[in-house]
Amino acid sequence: QRWKRTSDGVKTKKTGGKYVDFPVIVGRNQGISFRQEMETLGNPGRTRIKEVNVPVYFGYVRLRLSGPLFELADEDAESFADAIDQEMEGVKESAQKDEGRIYYGDGTGRLATISVTANSATQSVDSAYWLEIDQEVDVVNASGTAIGTGLTVTAVDDTVTPNTVTLSGSVNATANTHFIVRAGDFTGGVQREPTGLARITDNSVNLHGLNDPVWKAIIAPLNGNISENYMTTVADRMRVKGTKPTAIFTSLGVRRAYANLLVQQRRFNDTVDFAGGFKGLAFNYGSKEIPVMEDPDAPEGRMYMIHEPDMRIYQAKEWSFEDKTGSMFVQVSNTDAFD
């Protein structure tokens, strides 16, 4: 809600598909010189700009309704409307929740990472937060090669450490780099989901194919308790690069640790109201109060310090119904049901 959404710049390829091009400033104009009167000026320079080409990925949510349900439209219109509303609200909520995962994700569709190797239908994972019963999933290695495909989640246990998930079939997870994705979302190691903060802040990859040190995020492993001095150090490093954080997003646990830090320093009295109707703890940097906002979808143990004017959510359009055939309901072949 805080980041700008736009369809400006979303273009359609002649061969199909959509993409976004945008320039990235990676260096200043160095055509600067100082001379005495009448001396020859230094050579001109140009701002160093590189072009980034980003594909637009296509997201789909499907649901199935039985034919007899539609018969209710004539017999009991109110019950029919209630049933349809329940399904449509469920679809909307599912899509919105999954967007939260994608914003913090790495584009692979990763739901959880195997934490203990095992040859079993029950696997230990780093976190079961994004795992739910009835999900159809694949288990893949780091390069996207399938360890198990088209499996269904039958049970999830987040009360044990590590968390566990039970699948409809056994998989042989031989490394803790194997992970669970939505079925088909990372087949062959090809990205199919939008790029989120986990990849944007991964300095081991060339984000959107651009390899330039200015384009790399600032990463600071804490390896200990959070401190305002450490947060200030990261903000200072951002400032040296020519930017400042305007918002900080973090998990519920890190928020608690930061709130406890303020309590210990006897500086935590109340939450602060920020623009856009947000409330949160404040991080004081220079003369600015920067909101520290908790998000249950944020990964555990991480804090993202963001200069929001640099962020864009590019989209061709909002979620909408597919109705190219003249109806948003399409009959399932040889079945009294509609998708």
URKALIN-V311558 format. One record per residue. N is the residue number from 1. RES is the residue in three letters. PSI is psi as a letter, one per 40 degrees, with the letter a starting at -180 (NA if undefined). OMEGA is omega in radians with two decimals (NA if undefined). D_LAST is the distance of its C-alpha to the last C-alpha in whole Angstrom. Layout:
N_RES_PSI_OMEGA_D_LAST, N_RES_PSI_OMEGA_D_LAST
This chain:
1_GLN_d_-3.13_30, 2_ARG_d_-3.07_34, 3_TRP_i_-3.09_33, 4_LYS_h_3.00_33, 5_ARG_h_-3.12_29, 6_THR_i_2.99_30, 7_SER_e_3.11_28, 8_ASP_h_3.12_32, 9_GLY_e_3.09_32, 10_VAL_h_-3.06_29, 11_LYS_i_3.12_29, 12_THR_h_3.10_27, 13_LYS_i_3.10_29, 14_LYS_d_3.14_30, 15_THR_e_-3.11_28, 16_GLY_i_-3.09_25, 17_GLY_i_-3.12_24, 18_LYS_i_-3.13_25, 19_TYR_i_3.08_28, 20_VAL_h_2.98_31, 21_ASP_h_3.00_35, 22_PHE_i_-3.12_37, 23_PRO_i_3.08_41, 24_VAL_h_3.09_42, 25_ILE_h_-3.10_46, 26_VAL_e_3.12_48, 27_GLY_i_-3.12_51, 28_ARG_i_3.03_54, 29_ASN_h_-3.10_56, 30_GLN_e_3.13_59, 31_GLY_f_-3.09_61, 32_ILE_h_3.09_64, 33_SER_i_3.05_67, 34_PHE_h_-3.04_70, 35_ARG_i_2.92_74, 36_GLN_i_-3.12_77, 37_GLU_h_3.03_78, 38_MET_e_3.07_78, 39_GLU_i_3.11_76, 40_THR_h_-3.12_73, 41_LEU_i_3.08_70, 42_GLY_i_-3.12_68, 43_ASN_i_3.09_65, 44_PRO_i_3.08_62, 45_GLY_i_3.11_59, 46_ARG_i_3.02_55, 47_THR_h_-3.11_52, 48_ARG_h_-3.07_50, 49_ILE_h_3.03_47, 50_LYS_i_-3.10_44, 51_GLU_h_3.10_41, 52_VAL_h_3.11_37, 53_ASN_h_-3.06_34, 54_VAL_h_3.07_31, 55_PRO_i_3.03_28, 56_VAL_h_-3.08_25, 57_TYR_i_-3.03_22, 58_PHE_h_-3.12_18, 59_GLY_i_-3.11_16, 60_TYR_i_2.99_12, 61_VAL_h_-3.11_10, 62_ARG_i_2.99_7, 63_LEU_i_-3.10_6, 64_ARG_h_3.13_4, 65_LEU_i_-3.12_6, 66_SER_i_3.09_9, 67_GLY_d_3.11_10, 68_PRO_d_3.10_14, 69_LEU_d_-3.13_13, 70_PHE_d_3.09_12, 71_GLU_d_3.13_16, 72_LEU_d_-3.10_17, 73_ALA_d_3.14_17, 74_ASP_d_-3.03_20, 75_GLU_d_-3.06_22, 76_ASP_g_-3.03_21, 77_ALA_d_-3.10_20, 78_GLU_d_3.11_21, 79_SER_d_3.10_19, 80_PHE_d_-3.13_16, 81_ALA_d_3.13_17, 82_ASP_d_-3.12_18, 83_ALA_d_3.13_15, 84_ILE_d_3.14_12, 85_ASP_d_-3.12_15, 86_GLN_d_3.14_15, 87_GLU_d_-3.10_12, 88_MET_d_3.09_12, 89_GLU_d_3.10_16, 90_GLY_d_3.11_15, 91_VAL_d_-3.12_12, 92_LYS_d_-3.12_15, 93_GLU_d_3.14_18, 94_SER_d_-3.12_17, 95_ALA_d_-3.14_17, 96_GLN_d_-3.14_20, 97_LYS_d_-3.13_21, 98_ASP_d_3.05_20, 99_GLU_d_3.10_22, 100_GLY_d_3.09_25, 101_ARG_d_-3.08_25, 102_ILE_d_-3.13_25, 103_TYR_d_3.14_28, 104_TYR_e_-3.00_30, 105_GLY_a_-3.11_29, 106_ASP_e_3.10_30, 107_GLY_e_-3.12_27, 108_THR_e_-3.01_26, 109_GLY_e_-3.08_24, 110_ARG_h_3.07_26, 111_LEU_d_3.14_26, 112_ALA_i_3.13_29, 113_THR_h_3.10_32, 114_ILE_h_-3.10_34, 115_SER_d_3.11_37, 116_VAL_h_-3.11_39, 117_THR_i_-3.12_39, 118_ALA_i_3.01_38, 119_ASN_g_-2.96_36, 120_SER_i_3.01_34, 121_ALA_d_3.09_31, 122_THR_h_-3.07_32, 123_GLN_i_3.03_33, 124_SER_h_-3.08_35, 125_VAL_i_-3.12_33, 126_ASP_d_3.12_35, 127_SER_h_3.14_32, 128_ALA_e_-3.04_29, 129_TYR_d_-3.06_28, 130_TRP_e_-3.14_25, 131_LEU_h_-3.13_24, 132_GLU_i_3.12_22, 133_ILE_h_-3.14_21, 134_ASP_e_3.03_18, 135_GLN_i_3.01_18, 136_GLU_h_-2.97_18, 137_VAL_i_2.91_21, 138_ASP_i_2.95_23, 139_VAL_h_-3.03_27, 140_VAL_i_3.02_29, 141_ASN_a_-3.01_33, 142_ALA_d_-3.14_34, 143_SER_e_3.09_33, 144_GLY_e_3.08_30, 145_THR_h_-3.02_31, 146_ALA_h_2.97_28, 147_ILE_d_3.07_30, 148_GLY_h_-3.06_27, 149_THR_i_3.05_24, 150_GLY_f_3.13_20, 151_LEU_i_3.13_22, 152_THR_h_3.07_20, 153_VAL_h_-3.12_22, 154_THR_e_3.13_24, 155_ALA_i_3.11_27, 156_VAL_h_3.11_28, 157_ASP_h_3.11_32, 158_ASP_e_3.14_33, 159_THR_e_-3.14_36, 160_VAL_i_3.11_38, 161_THR_h_-0.03_39, 162_PRO_i_3.07_38, 163_ASN_i_3.13_34, 164_THR_i_3.05_33, 165_VAL_h_3.09_29, 166_THR_h_-3.09_28, 167_LEU_i_-3.10_26, 168_SER_e_3.10_25, 169_GLY_i_-3.12_27, 170_SER_i_3.05_31, 171_VAL_i_-3.13_31, 172_ASN_g_3.13_35, 173_ALA_h_-3.03_35, 174_THR_e_-3.14_38, 175_ALA_i_3.14_39, 176_ASN_e_2.97_38, 177_THR_e_3.07_36, 178_HIS_i_-3.12_33, 179_PHE_i_-3.07_30, 180_ILE_h_-3.13_27, 181_VAL_i_2.97_24, 182_ARG_h_-3.04_20, 183_ALA_h_3.06_19, 184_GLY_e_-3.03_20, 185_ASP_e_-3.13_21, 186_PHE_f_-3.13_24, 187_THR_h_3.13_24, 188_GLY_e_-3.14_28, 189_GLY_e_-3.13_29, 190_VAL_h_-3.14_27, 191_GLN_h_3.11_26, 192_ARG_e_3.13_23, 193_GLU_i_3.09_23, 194_PRO_i_-3.10_25, 195_THR_h_-3.14_29, 196_GLY_a_-3.00_30, 197_LEU_d_3.14_33, 198_ALA_d_3.11_34, 199_ARG_d_3.13_34, 200_ILE_d_-3.10_36, 201_THR_e_3.12_38, 202_ASP_h_-3.09_39, 203_ASN_e_3.10_42, 204_SER_e_-3.14_42, 205_VAL_i_3.01_39, 206_ASN_g_-3.05_39, 207_LEU_h_-3.11_37, 208_HIS_f_3.08_35, 209_GLY_e_-3.09_38, 210_LEU_h_3.12_41, 211_ASN_g_3.13_44, 212_ASP_h_-3.08_46, 213_PRO_d_3.13_48, 214_VAL_d_-3.07_47, 215_TRP_e_-3.09_43, 216_LYS_i_3.07_43, 217_ALA_i_3.07_43, 218_ILE_h_-3.13_45, 219_ILE_h_-3.13_45, 220_ALA_h_3.08_47, 221_PRO_h_-3.07_47, 222_LEU_d_3.14_48, 223_ASN_f_3.13_49, 224_GLY_a_-3.11_51, 225_ASN_i_3.12_50, 226_ILE_i_3.10_49, 227_SER_i_3.09_52, 228_GLU_d_3.12_52, 229_ASN_d_3.14_55, 230_TYR_d_3.11_52, 231_MET_d_3.11_49, 232_THR_d_3.12_52, 233_THR_d_3.13_53, 234_VAL_d_3.11_49, 235_ALA_d_3.09_49, 236_ASP_d_3.12_53, 237_ARG_d_3.05_51, 238_MET_d_-3.11_49, 239_ARG_d_3.09_51, 240_VAL_d_3.11_53, 241_LYS_e_3.07_50, 242_GLY_f_-3.13_50, 243_THR_i_3.11_48, 244_LYS_i_3.06_47, 245_PRO_h_3.04_45, 246_THR_e_3.11_43, 247_ALA_i_3.11_41, 248_ILE_h_3.13_41, 249_PHE_h_-3.08_37, 250_THR_i_-3.12_38, 251_SER_i_-3.14_37, 252_LEU_d_-3.12_38, 253_GLY_d_3.12_40, 254_VAL_d_3.07_42, 255_ARG_d_3.13_42, 256_ARG_d_3.14_44, 257_ALA_d_3.14_46, 258_TYR_d_3.10_47, 259_ALA_d_3.11_47, 260_ASN_d_3.09_50, 261_LEU_d_-3.13_52, 262_LEU_d_3.12_52, 263_VAL_d_3.14_53, 264_GLN_d_3.13_56, 265_GLN_e_3.11_57, 266_ARG_f_-3.14_57, 267_ARG_e_-3.06_55, 268_PHE_h_-3.14_52, 269_ASN_d_-3.05_52, 270_ASP_i_3.02_49, 271_THR_i_-3.10_46, 272_VAL_h_3.07_46, 273_ASP_h_3.12_44, 274_PHE_i_-3.12_43, 275_ALA_i_3.10_41, 276_GLY_e_3.09_38, 277_GLY_e_-3.13_38, 278_PHE_i_3.04_38, 279_LYS_i_3.13_41, 280_GLY_i_3.02_42, 281_LEU_i_-3.12_45, 282_ALA_i_2.96_47, 283_PHE_h_-3.10_48, 284_ASN_h_3.11_52, 285_TYR_h_-3.03_52, 286_GLY_b_3.14_55, 287_SER_e_-3.05_55, 288_LYS_i_2.96_51, 289_GLU_h_-3.10_49, 290_ILE_h_-3.11_46, 291_PRO_h_3.01_43, 292_VAL_h_-2.98_42, 293_MET_h_3.11_39, 294_GLU_i_3.12_37, 295_ASP_h_-3.13_33, 296_PRO_d_3.14_32, 297_ASP_e_3.14_29, 298_ALA_i_3.14_33, 299_PRO_i_-3.09_34, 300_GLU_i_3.00_37, 301_GLY_e_-3.13_40, 302_ARG_i_3.07_39, 303_MET_h_-3.13_40, 304_TYR_h_3.09_39, 305_MET_h_-2.91_42, 306_ILE_h_2.91_40, 307_HIS_g_-2.94_42, 308_GLU_d_3.11_39, 309_PRO_e_3.10_40, 310_ASP_e_-3.05_39, 311_MET_i_3.06_36, 312_ARG_i_2.94_33, 313_ILE_h_-3.13_29, 314_TYR_h_3.12_28, 315_GLN_i_3.11_24, 316_ALA_d_3.10_23, 317_LYS_i_3.08_21, 318_GLU_i_3.02_20, 319_TRP_h_-3.12_16, 320_SER_i_-3.14_15, 321_PHE_i_3.07_11, 322_GLU_h_-3.08_10, 323_ASP_f_-3.14_11, 324_LYS_d_-3.14_14, 325_THR_e_-3.13_13, 326_GLY_e_3.11_14, 327_SER_i_3.09_11, 328_MET_e_3.08_8, 329_PHE_h_3.12_6, 330_VAL_h_-3.10_5, 331_GLN_h_3.07_6, 332_VAL_h_-3.06_7, 333_SER_h_3.08_10, 334_ASN_f_-3.09_13, 335_THR_i_3.09_11, 336_ASP_g_-3.14_10, 337_ALA_i_-3.07_7, 338_PHE_h_3.06_4, 339_ASP_NA_NA_0
